[in-house]
Every structure is written in C-alpha cells, then in structure tokens.
Amino acid sequence: MGRLLKYLFFLIILAAIGLVGYAYVGPWFGADFSPPLAEVRQPVTLHAD
C-alpha cells in the first residue's frame, strides 16, 4: 500500500511539473492562452419587487 501511495505521489508531482511546463512552452507550439479581446454586452432584467 505504501508503494502505491509513493507512485501516486510521484505521478501527481510529475503531472504538476508537466502542467507548468506546458503553460510556459505551449505558446511556442501554437497554444494560445490569451483571453478574447471582444467586449460582450448582455441585457439583464432585474425583478426587484
């Protein structure tokens, strides 16, 4: 059981390092993480009685 937890912990750490690495290297491979720059307006109806 201890060995299983050790491997699981190792995989979690490896996944976290991979996610951070993808966040830094992703734009070089065409992944665009920037938000859309369009203004969005939606009408809101408030029912305050």
Buried (B, 14 or more C-beta within 10 A) or exposed (E): EEEEEEEEEEEEEEEEEEEEEEEEEEEEEEEEEEEEEEEEEEEEEEEEE
